[in-house]
Amino acid sequence: MTAAILVYIALSLVFGGIAATVELWTPPTMLDRADGRGKFSSPRPRLSEALGIGLFCAGLWPFLAVLAIFDRATER
């Protein structure tokens, strides 16, 4: 059980790093204007926003996974 929790935590750090990297390195999307006058680029996330997304992925995912493991273990 402890090994499974450690694996989930390690995976969460990987997922969080991937999420932050994707947010920082992807080019902005070209969006249509509502009045039909062309396109504009979506705003780029700041470093703090990208790190927030990474920390959200790294922090919430293992928490939910651990809760699921304990819920399954107490079900038996």
Residue, then its C-alpha position, 0 to 999 in steps of 0.5 A: m500500500t505504501a509503495a502505491i502511494l509513493v508511485y502516485i506521488a511521483l507520477s503527480l510530480v511528473f504530471g505537474g511538471i508536464a502541465a507547467t511545461v505545456e502551458l509555458w511552451t505552447p504557442p498562443t491560440m488564434l481566436d476569432r473576434a466576436d464581431g468578425r473583424g479577424k483574429f487575435s492571439s490568446p493571452r500567454p500565461r505568466l510564469s506564476e500562473a503556469l506554476g500554479i497549474g503545475l502545483f494544482c496537478a501535482g497537489l490535487w491528483p495524488f490527494l484524490a488517488v490516495l483517497a480512492i485507495f483508502d476508500r477501496a481498502t475500507e470497502r472490503 
